[in-house]
Amino acid sequence: MTERSSIDASAFAAFDENYRRIREAVAAAAVASGRAPEDISLLAATKTVPPALINHAIDSGIDLIGENRVQELLQKDDAVSRKARRHMIGHLQTNKVRDVIDRVEMIESVHSLKLAETISRLCTARGKTMPVLLEVNIGREESKSGFLPEEVAERTAQIAEMSGLKVCGLMTIPPICDTEIEIRRYFREMLKLFIDIKEKKIDNSSMDLLSMGMSGDFEAAIAEGANLVRIGTALFGRRPAPPPASF
Ligand SMILES: *Cc1c(COP(=O)(O)O)cnc(C)c1O
């Protein structure tokens, strides 16, 4: 176990304790919102987490992981147990689609028609169907990608017509909020969009997954209807600060 011993053993113990607490909190939030604990999927967001710790998490029961950068996904993927399903959860550039479509089970961050068209073309050529979520820029932030709330329904219909992919729901990263009331308002707006689109029963789309909620706000997200939460820091601890910008 040389790989394992290169990581501070306390990181494994810390994960075990965090995982126990998060599972309890997710289950409690599920029940409080009238659902069963197993109705909520927990995705471990593994950016900056070394493969040995990811594999420990998978051995402990994590069955769904997500990376947000293609380069990091490719660097770590072969060292990570295939027992966990993988989602791409971060910004995906069109020219990187080819690198990820054989490695992930879902792309949660479809933010443009152009990206959807590229996934469609490459997956159709491979004879496969990629489940995707449409990313919604619920806070209308200039700095974030994603469809604007008022265009999501029409984009869902357009993307659902493409071969080689299947729209399975919506994903969002809301703005940083000062209060729980504020963040809940964004989550509630997402649930309304999700339900409205689901009721349209668009062919080749299922609207099963509402992916929202991270370490600081997953309980609020579940309370407002999320059924997939993406948690990093609260499971694996604080990430190292990114290197300073170079000049
Ligand atoms: C990092 C990341 C998360 C998890 O964030 P935490 O605050 O560390 O829980 C969730 N979703 C996406 C897209 C991420 O990049």
The ligand as an SDF file (V2000), in Angstrom:
LIG
                    3D

 15 15  0  0  0  0  0  0  0  0999 V2000
  -16.0990   21.8910   -6.6970 C   0  0  0  0  0  0  0  0  0  0  0  0
  -17.4640   21.7290   -7.1990 C   0  0  0  0  0  0  0  0  0  0  0  0
  -18.5030   21.3130   -6.3450 C   0  0  0  0  0  0  0  0  0  0  0  0
  -18.2910   21.0380   -4.8710 C   0  0  0  0  0  0  0  0  0  0  0  0
  -18.0300   22.2240   -4.1940 O   0  0  0  0  0  0  0  0  0  0  0  0
  -17.7860   22.2180   -2.6000 P   0  0  0  0  0  0  0  0  0  0  0  0
  -18.1570   23.5810   -2.1690 O   0  0  0  0  0  0  0  0  0  0  0  0
  -16.3320   21.9080   -2.4010 O   0  0  0  0  0  0  0  0  0  0  0  0
  -18.6470   21.1800   -2.0220 O   0  0  0  0  0  0  0  0  0  0  0  0
  -19.7680   21.1610   -6.8920 C   0  0  0  0  0  0  0  0  0  0  0  0
  -20.0230   21.4170   -8.1860 N   0  0  0  0  0  0  0  0  0  0  0  0
  -19.0550   21.8240   -9.0310 C   0  0  0  0  0  0  0  0  0  0  0  0
  -19.3980   22.0780  -10.4460 C   0  0  0  0  0  0  0  0  0  0  0  0
  -17.7480   21.9970   -8.5700 C   0  0  0  0  0  0  0  0  0  0  0  0
  -16.7950   22.4050   -9.4110 O   0  0  0  0  0  0  0  0  0  0  0  0
  1  2  1  0
  2  3  1  0
  2 14  2  0
  3  4  1  0
  3 10  2  0
  4  5  1  0
  5  6  1  0
  6  7  2  0
  6  8  1  0
  6  9  1  0
 10 11  1  0
 11 12  2  0
 12 13  1  0
 12 14  1  0
 14 15  1  0
M  END
$$$$
